[in-house]
Amino acid sequence: MNPIAFYLGSLPVRWYGVMMALAFLAGLWTATRRARLVNVSGDVIADVTLWLMAGSIIGARFVYVTTYWHTEFAGQPFSEVFMIQHGGLVYYGGLIGAMISGLGYLFWKKQPVWKIADILAPSVALGSVFGRIGCLLNGCCFGRACDLPWAIHFPADHETHGAAVHPTEIYDALLNLALYFFLAWLFRRKKFDGQIFSTYLIVYAVFRSIVEYFRGDYPTDHVHAGLTSAQLVSVPIFVAGLVLAAVLARRGRPKRG
């Protein structure tokens, strides 16, 4: 684990920030290529991506800061709130922020909302692959202790004190990579607009809940009835995906005369 990628003069550039930048670039590139398959302009994808970036960063940081205010930010300079290059982004906060900003922008511009959401959904999963690699290099989102052959060890000065732990960042990255390929495959076979996006919500909620079982970085007050905060949030995300799929599938059926 080495959170510093390189230095620009005396300014450290962290791997977490590098990986987040790569996540957005990979997402934009793959979404633009996918848009061509359904005759959607790449300019539309680029425009909405800017809104997605802003919404995801604001949402992810807002949830992290409010969740860990007393343990990490109280008594610190207020500027620490904006130091996202140090890590500290909550994925579900970012997802909700991106959904609000992206869908709001598409409705505002009167674009085909669910058609474009389908274009973007696989790229969101791909972006998460880079994001989780960033977490690994940053030493956050680590797993609980285990003695499996593929366990990893962080440095002795890490919170895990060098103990063998589950590589939860790698678990999450691999599941998101599989989800990306599945959604990209399904995109060419979809039956209605919104199918890919709703499928993403459903499958990601399941995958995230599985990975959360192996996480070891949560304070005890963030575990409720044996469930982590992310597992609890996964429940409404899963339900929202099912409801959205049902509603859009019904809307997309041809009317009988």
Buried (B, 14 or more C-beta within 10 A) or exposed (E): BEBEBEEEEEEEBBBBBBBBEBBBEBBBBBBBEBBEEBEBEBEBBEBBBBBBBBBBBBBBBBBBBEBBEEEBBEEEEEEEBEEBBEBBBBBBBBBBBBBBBBBEBBEEEEBBBBBBBBBBBBBBBBBBBBBBBBBBBBBBBBBBEBEEEEBBEBEEEBEBEEBBBBBBBBBBBBBBBBBBEBBBEBBEEBEBBBBBBBBBBBBBBBBBBBBBBBBBBBEEEBBEEEBBBBBBBBEEBBEBBEEBBEEBBEEBEEEEE
